[in-house]
C-alpha cells in the first residue's frame, strides 16, 4: 500500500511538471500559486474568445441578433422556416 502511494505521488509529480494546472490539489496550501496558475490558463484561452469577435467585426458577417436559430442548429431564419 505504501509503495503504491509513492508510485502515485511520483506519477502526479511528473504530470504536474508538464502542466501546472493538471491537478489543483497541488495548490491547496498556496492559494496565490493557484490564482497565478488560473490567470495563466485564462490568458491562454482569451485569444480563442476574442478572435471570433474581431473576425466578425472585420468581415462584416454578423449573427442574427433578434433570433437565436443557431442555438437550435440552424444557420438562418429561412433554414428554420423551411424545416418546419
C-alpha positions, -999 to +999 in steps of 0.1 A: +000+000+000+028+024+008+046+015-023+015+023-044+012+057-027+049+065-035+043+055-072+012+076-074+030+106-060+058+102-084+034+100-114+015+130-101+047+150-098+056+142-134+022+152-147+024+185-128+058+193-142+042+191-177+010+211-170+008+231-138-030+232-139-034+195-143-041+189-106-054+217-084-046+197-052-010+209-055-022+244-048-044+237-018-018+251+006-008+280-017-038+300-028-016+326-045+000+300-067-034+286-076-045+321-086-014+326-107-020+292-125-056+301-131-046+335-145-021+319-169-047+294-180-072+323-187-045+342-207-041+311-229-079+310-235-086+347-241-075+347-278-100+320-285-128+341-271-117+374-286-106+363-321-141+354-334-154+388-324-126+406-342-130+384-373-168+390-373-162+428-370-137+430-399-156+406-423-189+423-417-207+390-411-230+392-381-253+368-364-290+375-364-294+394-332-332+390-327-335+353-333-313+326-319-317+299-346-280+289-343-287+275-308-310+250-324-286+241-352-300+264-379-278+289-397-306+313-407-342+321-403-350+308-438-335+275-430-355+273-398-388+281-416-381+256-444-376+228-418-410+233-401 
